[in-house]
Amino acid sequence: MYGAGDVRVEHRPDPKIEQPTDAIVRVVLSCVCGSDLWPYASMPATGTGRPMGHEFLGVVEETGSDVATLRAGDVVVTPFTYCDNTCDFCLKGLHSSCRHGGRYGLDGDVYGQWRAMQELYGQGRIKAIGVSNFYPDRLIDLIDHNEVAPAVNQIETHPFFQRTADQQLMGERGVQIESWGPFAEGRNNLFTHPLLSEIADAHGKSVPQVVLRWLIQRGVVVIPKSVRPDRMAQNIDVFDFELTDDETARIATLDTGHSLFFDHRDPAMVGQLGQVRVSD
């Protein structure tokens, strides 16, 4: 698939054993599922393309020297993920979360990853699953095409990008909003902003404390990052005051309605983020 609606049939080089733990499997039957239909409708155009399908039945053709449980001629059925069976997650039976694993053809298939986590949730192996940076249309699409809704959606939320409408929609769907970048990393001079400073002085607090209190009063989960004990103490000291309706209304005037970092819907940014791997 090279983009929305752009599906091509191509010849690919035959695979070769690269590691002693590898196995070459000849695919006999495969399938295309919902996790392929989403990019078929919305995938940005790319010059490299990506394979479709992932769950398949096949026959082992060749194995590496360290493979002891399979041999040529064995019939195998694979899920949408692969794992090494040696990491701490695999040893706990959480194979779809393998630290050294991934997914066949593409590591960016949100539906496939979600269903892997959904299966673990259904087995009681994990207590909750959530997402990050999902805009309303993508969040509703994910919820409507799966059995388990995200417990939380972590999105950029701060005085300059307040996400009020997004929060309302999440609440209607039972999804908790969580803020990342609550201080906007200091952009727009947040720490010295006149309006925020005035409100902070009125309560004998700092601007970061006012921002945290504002988020908490809105029902936004926030976990500010700090490595300094004095700032950690200040961040937790926000439960002995309350912002007035007038103060929250004044803070609402700071909303720009857009990100101060980057646009998750920009095709170039989507392509860039799609190349990032946790292992990197």
C-alpha positions in Angstrom: 0.0 0.0 0.0 1.5 3.3 -1.1 -1.3 5.6 0.2 -5.0 5.8 0.7 -6.6 3.7 -2.1 -3.2 3.0 -3.7 -2.7 -0.8 -3.5 -0.1 -2.5 -5.8 1.0 -6.1 -6.4 4.8 -6.4 -6.5 7.5 -9.0 -6.6 9.7 -9.1 -3.5 13.1 -10.8 -3.1 13.0 -14.3 -1.5 14.0 -14.1 2.2 17.2 -15.6 3.5 18.3 -16.8 6.9 20.1 -13.9 8.5 20.3 -14.9 12.2 20.7 -18.5 13.6 17.3 -18.0 15.3 15.5 -17.2 12.0 12.9 -19.3 10.2 11.7 -18.9 6.7 8.0 -19.6 6.3 6.2 -19.9 2.9 2.8 -18.2 3.3 -0.1 -20.4 2.2 -3.0 -18.3 3.4 -3.2 -14.8 4.7 -5.9 -12.2 5.3 -6.6 -8.5 5.2 -8.5 -7.1 8.2 -9.8 -3.9 9.7 -6.3 -2.7 10.6 -5.6 -2.6 6.9 -8.8 -0.7 6.1 -7.9 2.3 8.2 -4.7 3.2 6.3 -6.5 2.3 3.1 -8.8 5.2 3.8 -6.3 7.7 5.4 -2.7 6.7 4.8 -0.5 9.6 3.5 1.2 8.9 0.2 4.7 7.4 0.5 7.4 6.4 -2.0 8.3 3.2 -0.2 5.0 1.6 0.5 4.2 -1.0 3.1 3.0 -4.6 3.1 -0.7 -5.4 3.8 -1.9 -8.3 5.8 -0.2 -9.9 8.8 -2.0 -13.0 10.2 -1.1 -16.0 8.1 -0.8 -19.7 7.8 2.3 -21.1 6.3 4.8 -24.0 6.0 8.4 -23.8 7.4 10.9 -24.0 4.5 14.1 -23.5 6.4 15.4 -22.8 9.9 18.5 -21.3 11.4 21.0 -23.4 13.4 19.6 -22.3 16.8 16.0 -23.2 16.0 15.1 -26.3 18.0 11.3 -26.4 18.1 10.5 -26.2 14.3 11.7 -28.0 11.3 11.1 -27.8 7.5 7.6 -29.0 6.6 5.9 -27.9 9.8 2.7 -26.0 9.4 2.5 -22.8 11.5 -0.1 -20.2 12.2 1.1 -16.7 13.2 -0.6 -13.8 15.0 0.1 -10.2 14.0 3.2 -9.9 16.2 6.5 -11.7 16.6 8.6 -12.1 19.7 11.8 -13.6 20.9 10.4 -15.6 23.9 13.3 -14.5 26.1 12.6 -10.9 27.3 10.9 -10.2 30.7 7.5 -9.6 29.0 7.6 -12.8 27.1 8.5 -14.8 30.2 5.4 -13.4 31.8 3.3 -14.5 28.9 3.0 -11.0 27.4 4.4 -11.9 24.0 2.7 -9.1 22.1 4.7 -6.6 24.3 8.1 -8.2 23.5 10.9 -5.7 23.9 12.6 -7.1 20.8 9.6 -8.0 18.8 7.4 -6.2 16.4 4.8 -6.8 13.8 5.0 -8.3 10.4 5.5 -5.7 7.7 4.8 -2.7 9.8 5.3 -1.6 13.4 2.8 1.3 13.0 -0.5 -0.6 12.7 -2.5 1.0 15.5 -5.4 -1.5 15.2 -3.1 -4.5 15.3 -1.3 -3.2 18.3 -4.5 -2.3 20.1 -6.0 -5.7 19.5 -2.9 -7.3 21.0 -3.2 -5.2 24.1 -7.0 -5.8 24.1 -6.4 -9.5 24.2 -4.1 -9.1 27.2 -6.7 -7.0 28.9 -9.4 -9.6 28.3 -7.1 -12.2 29.9 -6.7 -10.0 33.0 -3.0 -9.7 32.4 -3.1 -5.9 32.3 -5.4 -3.5 34.2 -5.9 -0.8 31.6 -4.8 0.3 28.1 -4.7 3.8 26.7 -3.5 5.9 23.8 -1.6 9.2 23.2 -2.1 12.0 20.7 -5.4 10.7 19.3 -7.5 13.5 17.8 -11.3 13.1 18.1 -11.9 11.4 14.7 -9.1 8.8 15.2 -10.2 8.2 18.8 -13.9 7.5 17.8 -12.7 5.3 14.9 -10.6 3.3 17.3 -13.4 2.9 19.8 -16.1 2.1 17.3 -14.0 -0.7 15.7 -12.8 -2.4 18.8 -14.2 -4.0 21.9 -12.3 -2.1 24.6 -12.2 1.7 24.7 -9.0 3.5 25.8 -8.9 4.2 29.5 -7.0 7.4 28.9 -5.9 9.6 26.0 -2.7 11.6 26.7 -2.7 14.8 24.6 -1.0 18.1 24.6 -3.0 20.2 27.0 -2.0 23.6 28.6 -3.3 27.1 28.8 -2.4 27.9 25.2 -3.9 24.7 23.8 -6.8 23.8 26.1 -8.6 21.0 24.3 -12.0 21.8 25.8 -14.1 20.2 23.1 -11.8 17.2 22.9 -12.2 16.7 26.6 -16.0 16.8 26.4 -16.0 14.2 23.6 -13.7 11.9 25.6 -15.9 12.2 28.6 -18.9 11.2 26.5 -17.0 8.1 25.4 -15.6 7.2 28.9 -12.0 8.2 28.1 -10.0 10.1 30.6 -8.0 13.1 29.3 -4.4 13.3 30.5 -2.1 16.3 29.8 1.4 16.1 28.4 3.4 19.3 28.3 1.2 21.0 30.9 3.7 23.9 31.1 4.1 24.0 27.3 7.8 23.6 27.9 7.9 27.3 28.7 6.7 28.4 25.3 4.8 31.7 25.0 6.7 32.8 28.1 4.3 30.7 30.2 6.4 31.0 33.4 6.4 34.8 33.3 3.1 35.4 31.5 1.4 38.5 33.0 -2.1 37.0 33.4 -0.9 33.8 35.0 1.6 35.7 37.2 -1.2 38.0 38.4 -3.4 35.0 39.4 -0.4 33.3 41.0 0.4 36.4 43.1 -3.3 36.6 44.2 -3.0 33.1 45.7 0.6 33.3 47.0 1.5 30.5 44.5 3.8 30.1 41.5 2.7 30.1 37.9 3.3 26.3 37.5 1.1 25.7 40.6 -1.7 27.8 39.1 -1.5 25.8 35.8 -1.6 22.5 37.7 -4.5 23.7 39.8 -6.3 24.8 36.6 -5.9 21.4 35.0 -7.0 19.5 38.1 -10.1 21.7 38.5 -11.0 20.8 34.9 -10.7 17.1 35.6 -7.5 16.7 33.5 -5.0 14.1 34.8 -1.5 15.7 34.9 1.8 14.3 35.9 4.4 17.0 35.7 8.0 16.0 35.0 10.7 17.1 37.3 14.0 15.7 38.7 14.4 18.4 41.4 12.9 17.6 44.9 12.0 21.3 45.5 9.9 21.4 42.3 8.3 18.0 43.1 7.2 19.4 46.5 5.9 22.6 44.8 4.0 20.5 42.2 2.1 18.5 44.8 1.3 21.6 46.9 -1.7 22.6 44.8 -4.6 21.3 46.9 -4.9 24.2 49.4 -6.4 26.8 47.1 -9.0 27.0 44.3 -9.2 29.2 41.2 -12.3 31.3 40.9 -14.7 31.2 38.0 -13.4 34.6 36.9 -9.8 33.4 37.0 -10.6 30.3 35.0 -12.5 32.4 32.5 -9.5 34.7 32.1 -7.2 31.7 31.5 -9.6 30.5 28.9 -8.8 33.6 26.8 -5.2 32.3 26.4 -6.3 29.4 24.2 -4.8 29.5 20.7 -6.6 26.4 19.5 -3.5 24.8 18.0 -0.4 22.9 19.1 2.7 24.8 20.1 4.9 21.9 19.0 3.8 20.1 15.8 0.7 19.0 13.9 0.0 15.3 14.2 -2.0 15.5 11.0 0.8 16.9 8.9 1.8 14.2 6.4 5.5 15.0 6.7 5.3 14.8 10.5 3.3 11.5 10.3 5.9 10.0 8.1 8.7 11.2 10.5 7.0 9.8 13.6 6.3 6.6 11.8 10.0 5.9 11.6 10.6 6.2 15.3 10.9 3.0 17.3 10.9 2.6 21.0 14.1 0.6 20.8 15.8 3.7 19.3 
